[in-house]
């Protein structure tokens, strides 16, 4: 099956954007419109078990790399620029190490190839506690989530994945069952005996600890030309926290 995407533009210069865990391509629409204005065709891709892409019991970075390969071949895309945030960053790292000749440039946003301990369990527990048979409005759902997720921005992010399936019931866009079962796969290390020797840029939010100085040896082992850019006044969602600086840095490098 083919990944769902929203495609902006029709130039020969392609940018493929892969979102993070529990996100979707729609999270990037504002950035995508600005990149499209600069002359790029932008693909906002929903990864498997997310957004409007297909649901599967199986979920790991090898599969997601293969999904991306199938997408690129289907659309006959040549020399794309890949941008991946968090989980999407691990997907594009995996892909570039496996298919280096298919990648023009790589942008990895606030994630390193190292293994991360599982740290989304409380969010998954909160989502699994929602009973859509008894919750009839978005306000009721938000109030239920508020009991365990205090941050409004995080709740709003999660609420974007909830839609009215029919006249009587809400549901999740993402495949909560599969993501819960495979949650340990999200933090898995990306490793390879090969290197990607093309241009690579690792963006880090100044308030985020996802990329540490101690990660640079591993990053440069796999990506010897890696360069590091820090986005000030930004956390893990650096493109949302400081979109102006993020976009300015990105445009200077593509």
HELIX and SHEET records of a PDB file:
HELIX    1   1 UNK A   25  UNK A   28  5                                   4    
HELIX    2   2 UNK A   29  UNK A   37  1                                   9    
HELIX    3   3 UNK A   61  UNK A   74  1                                  14    
HELIX    4   4 UNK A   87  UNK A   98  1                                  12    
HELIX    5   5 UNK A  100  UNK A  102  5                                   3    
HELIX    6   6 UNK A  121  UNK A  128  1                                   8    
HELIX    7   7 UNK A  138  UNK A  146  1                                   9    
HELIX    8   8 UNK A  152  UNK A  159  1                                   8    
HELIX    9   9 UNK A  176  UNK A  181  1                                   6    
HELIX   10  10 UNK A  183  UNK A  186  1                                   4    
HELIX   11  11 UNK A  213  UNK A  215  5                                   3    
HELIX   12  12 UNK A  216  UNK A  222  1                                   7    
HELIX   13  13 UNK A  238  UNK A  241  1                                   4    
HELIX   14  14 UNK A  243  UNK A  253  1                                  11    
SHEET    1   A 7 UNK A   5  UNK A   8  0                                        
SHEET    2   A 7 UNK A  41  UNK A  45 -1                                        
SHEET    3   A 7 UNK A  14  UNK A  18  1                                        
SHEET    4   A 7 UNK A  80  UNK A  85  1                                        
SHEET    5   A 7 UNK A 103  UNK A 109  1                                        
SHEET    6   A 7 UNK A 199  UNK A 205  1                                        
SHEET    7   A 7 UNK A 226  UNK A 231  1                                        
SHEET    1   B 2 UNK A 162  UNK A 164  0                                        
SHEET    2   B 2 UNK A 170  UNK A 172 -1                                        
END                                                                             
